[in-house]
Amino acid sequence: PDPPAGGYIPLAVVDTDDTSVVRIGDLRPMAQVLHIHNITSLKALSIQPPVGHFIYLAGRAIIGDGGEGLFYWDASDVSAKVAVDTQNGIYVPPDSDSTGASGAWVRFYDDGYYVDWFGAVADNTTDCAAAIQACIDFVATLNNGGTVRGRAGDYAIASGLVWKPKVSFDFDKHFRLRASAVMTAMLTAEVGAGNRIKRVALRGGWFDADLVAEAVLYLKEWEAVELSGMKLTACNGDYIHLGAAGQSSAPFELDAHNILITRQAAAFTTETPRGIFSDQDGYGTSDSNFADIVIHGCERGVDGKFYSCRFYAVHPWANKTADGTMTRGFSLQGNNNMLQGCDSDNASAYHYYFDGVRNIITECKTNRGTDYSDASGAVVHLVSGSSLVAKNNIFSAQSASYRINNEFSGDTSKLHAENNFTNNIVNVFGNQGAGLVEAQINFTTNAGADPTVNSSYNVASISRLTDYDYTIYIDRDMSDTEYDVNISQTAVSYPQMIIPVLRERSTDRVRVQFYDPSGTLVRPNNVTVSVMGKSRI
């Protein structure tokens, strides 16, 4: 707050005992500063200071504990503000009238509210939950809200905190908040329209669940929220839990970026930690961005209901021995999501799992290690009815002895797959979609004998009916029979002209015959048959 009329902030503070009043020079107006060692002495102060006199509090409990600051006397009735400042972080009434009706000492502050002012102690032992919550609650009462701040240090909480509307957080990167007892979540935004946090941010800090907090961040009711620059560790539940049953309306526009989620604990066994979880009992998370996030040591990296969200450079991974088994890197239920530049490494079952339509995965990677048996799992799995565009991705396993079984599994009827690079994958799906070669074979005919296959792609087999009649069985079920077939061939002798004829086209085979211009069946020399895809989205 601004100082009273005629007051000012002194340029120096003289360290005296608890009762001395010291003049700070011949200033206008005359200013004096009283140096007080702790808040108990401040409350007990009986001096009636004139305008322009100040108190320097050297610490809340002891000198230099983070509670220090400059105070001025406000002689008006500030009882309403004292009532909401339950830990006297800003308003300190005297013992003679603890209500503040007769006035109070008021802290000078400009850019945020530090948890130390309200009694938080950075000793990694003291339960700071009440102090930090008091800071949050006070800021929430301000007309325009404000920012709760935390300096470098180790702070413990034995119960969870509640994120109130209009409150943002800005923590030093060395500010560590540790859960010291069992709790549902370290920081929760509760359900209900009146509890909905919006246009606020949580930046910085280290949240250590210490294997006792069931979740780190539990945002039940929110919109237009930023989460950034933080580290979340040692949780056996959800590091970031989004949504809950009973939401007043759909949450949207979460901007989560530059976040490190890492286990930093013994490998999980029966637990199912998840990096980012969007609750299926709520509306789901929509129109949100997730970028530059590492998710290390979770059973599932990203899981739940997402709609029209973008994931960029999100990297879930786990080492089976050190961290536990990651069954799925991404497990998305919902539509219109885009994954770009993401890495999903070392999943036992599925690296990318989709249950929804019009989703896109592009420029993403998979790098599976040697934790799981050969020919197991899949890179991408599609639940029945799902549609997906998968383009320009790199799907790989490190070793030929520990291959991934399938490039794509599940219902691939509405998959558009194009130009995906594969390495050490048993069943490569290949391209599928409008204008793409979905199956191809090149073979040389042999008079009176089966043809020699020179190369093939998504072809199960070829059957010779005669020297001029062949059936090619496609190793893929086409969605219908309206696809194109391209046939090229060379003659046994030049300048013989050969005309190919498509005799049969079904969802799993094509039959081709060859004629000369007179309509006589003839044997070609070399033949290439290409099955061209159509749109499946």
Summary of the structure (lengths in Angstrom):
residues: 537
radius of gyration: 34.3
end to end distance: 59.8
largest distance: 120.8
contacts: 1916
relative contact order: 0.05
helix: 7%
strand: 47%
